[in-house]
């Protein structure tokens, strides 16, 4: 199941994961996050189409697939109820692995898809200096989602501060982005903002 899911788009894999029995879901995600070389014989157990696709891309060599990022992509599309259930069980199995998956689930670039209302809630919790340093590290067009959640006057002020700050150490940019992500994770846990598409059939509404 794990080998099959990592061949699918995260949205599709999330739907498949959701259809599995609850007690199986944590083990499947755990296996996805810890997958290593897979023999050709194991690949042959998959559907003929999937087997052909893998054969065309990788031949008969053992495949290094899966990982924390792939597991995080699937969980981000599986809905909050499943995320909580699965991550709780994975934490019991392997705390470090759970931390690695969570780090992949919440990255600064994930904030770029937040709608203005959610972004506004986030920015109200972020100090101005952290915001300036964080935005210095991304392209100008990627800053628009942050400015869209501000008044035009506030956005202009932030733009002026970014321009006036000059060169910023990469370490300071990374630290600021991590601080903002930490705030976003807290707000996500509180249900104030939602990451991912919220799919998986959990019928969640905000």
C-alpha positions in Angstrom: 0.0 0.0 0.0 2.8 2.4 0.9 4.6 1.8 -2.4 1.5 2.4 -4.3 0.5 5.6 -2.5 3.8 7.3 -3.1 3.3 6.9 -6.8 0.1 8.9 -6.7 -0.5 12.6 -6.5 -0.8 13.6 -2.8 -4.5 14.5 -3.2 -5.3 11.1 -4.7 -3.2 9.3 -2.2 -5.0 11.2 0.7 -8.3 9.9 -0.6 -7.0 6.3 -0.8 -5.5 6.6 2.7 -8.8 7.9 4.0 -10.7 4.9 2.6 -8.4 2.5 4.6 -9.4 1.2 8.0 -8.5 3.7 10.8 -6.1 1.3 12.5 -4.2 0.7 9.2 -3.6 4.4 8.4 -0.8 5.2 10.9 1.2 2.1 9.8 0.8 3.0 6.2 2.1 6.5 6.7 4.9 5.3 8.9 5.9 2.9 6.1 5.8 5.7 3.6 8.1 7.8 5.7 10.6 5.0 6.2 10.6 3.4 2.7 13.9 2.5 1.2 14.9 0.2 -1.7 12.0 -1.8 -3.0 12.7 -5.0 -5.0 11.2 -5.4 -8.6 9.3 -8.4 -7.2 7.5 -6.2 -4.8 6.7 -3.7 -7.5 5.1 -6.4 -9.6 2.4 -6.7 -6.9 1.0 -3.3 -8.1 -1.4 -2.9 -10.9 0.0 -3.5 -14.4 -0.2 0.2 -15.4 1.6 1.3 -12.3 4.2 -1.4 -12.8 4.8 -0.3 -16.3 5.1 3.4 -15.3 7.8 2.5 -12.7 9.6 0.2 -15.1 9.7 3.0 -17.7 11.1 5.5 -15.3 13.5 3.3 -13.2 14.0 0.0 -15.1 14.7 -3.0 -12.8 16.9 -1.1 -10.3 15.8 -1.0 -6.7 13.8 2.2 -6.0 14.6 4.7 -3.3 11.1 6.2 -2.7 9.0 7.6 0.1 10.4 9.8 2.9 9.2 12.4 5.3 8.3 14.9 2.6 6.1 12.4 0.7 4.3 11.4 3.9 3.8 15.1 4.8 2.3 15.8 1.4 -0.2 13.1 1.8 -1.1 14.0 5.4 -1.5 17.7 4.4 -4.2 16.6 2.0 -5.9 14.1 4.3 -7.9 16.4 6.5 -7.3 17.6 10.1 -9.1 14.6 11.8 -6.9 12.1 10.1 -3.8 14.2 10.6 -4.3 14.3 14.3 -5.0 10.6 14.5 -2.1 9.5 12.3 0.5 11.8 13.7 -0.4 10.8 17.3 0.2 7.2 16.5 3.4 7.9 14.5 4.7 9.9 17.5 4.3 6.8 19.6 6.1 4.7 17.1 9.0 7.1 16.3 9.2 10.6 17.9 12.1 11.7 15.6 10.2 10.5 12.5 7.1 12.4 13.6 9.2 15.5 14.1 10.7 15.1 10.6 7.2 14.7 9.0 5.9 17.8 10.9 8.8 19.9 9.7 7.9 18.9 6.1 4.2 19.6 6.7 4.8 23.1 7.9 7.2 25.2 5.7 7.3 28.9 5.0 6.2 28.4 1.3 3.0 26.7 2.5 1.9 30.1 3.8 1.8 31.4 0.2 -1.6 29.7 -0.4 -3.3 31.1 2.6 -6.4 33.2 1.8 -6.3 36.9 2.9 -8.4 36.3 6.0 -6.2 33.5 7.3 -3.0 35.4 6.4 -4.4 38.4 8.3 -4.9 36.3 11.4 -1.3 35.1 11.1 0.2 38.5 10.6 -1.6 39.9 13.7 0.5 37.4 15.7 3.9 38.2 14.0 6.2 41.0 15.0 7.2 43.4 12.3 11.0 42.7 12.4 10.4 39.0 11.9 8.1 39.7 9.0 10.7 42.0 7.3 13.5 39.5 7.7 11.3 36.6 6.4 10.1 38.5 3.4 13.6 39.6 2.5 14.3 35.9 1.7 11.6 35.4 -0.9 11.0 36.8 -4.4 8.9 40.0 -4.7 6.0 38.3 -6.4 5.8 35.8 -3.5 5.4 38.6 -1.1 2.0 39.6 -2.6 0.0 37.1 -0.6 1.3 38.8 2.6 0.6 42.4 1.3 -2.9 41.4 0.1 -3.8 40.7 3.8 -2.7 44.2 4.8 -4.1 47.7 4.2 -2.4 49.4 1.3 -0.8 51.8 3.8 0.6 49.0 5.9 1.8 47.1 2.8 3.6 50.2 1.5 5.2 50.7 4.9 6.5 47.1 5.0 7.8 47.4 1.4 9.7 50.6 2.4 11.2 48.8 5.4 12.3 45.9 3.3 14.0 48.2 0.9 15.6 50.2 3.7 17.0 47.2 5.6 19.6 46.4 3.0 21.4 43.1 3.0 20.2 40.5 5.6 22.1 37.5 6.7 20.6 34.2 5.5 20.6 32.8 9.0 18.4 35.8 10.1 16.0 35.1 7.2 15.7 31.4 8.0 15.2 32.1 11.7 12.5 34.6 11.0 10.7 32.3 8.6 10.9 29.5 11.2 9.4 31.8 13.8 6.5 32.7 11.6 5.9 29.0 10.7 5.9 28.2 14.5 3.1 30.8 14.9 1.2 29.4 11.9 1.5 25.9 13.4 0.0 27.1 16.7 -2.8 28.9 14.9 -3.4 25.7 12.9 -3.6 23.6 16.0 -6.1 26.1 17.4 -8.2 25.9 14.3 -7.7 29.6 13.4 -6.0 28.8 10.0 -6.0 25.6 7.9 -3.1 24.1 5.9 -3.6 21.9 2.9 -6.8 21.4 1.0 -8.6 19.9 4.0 -9.7 16.9 1.9 -10.1 13.3 2.8 -13.9 13.4 3.4 -13.7 14.7 7.0 -16.5 17.2 6.2 -14.6 20.0 8.0 -15.8 23.5 7.6 -14.4 26.8 8.9 
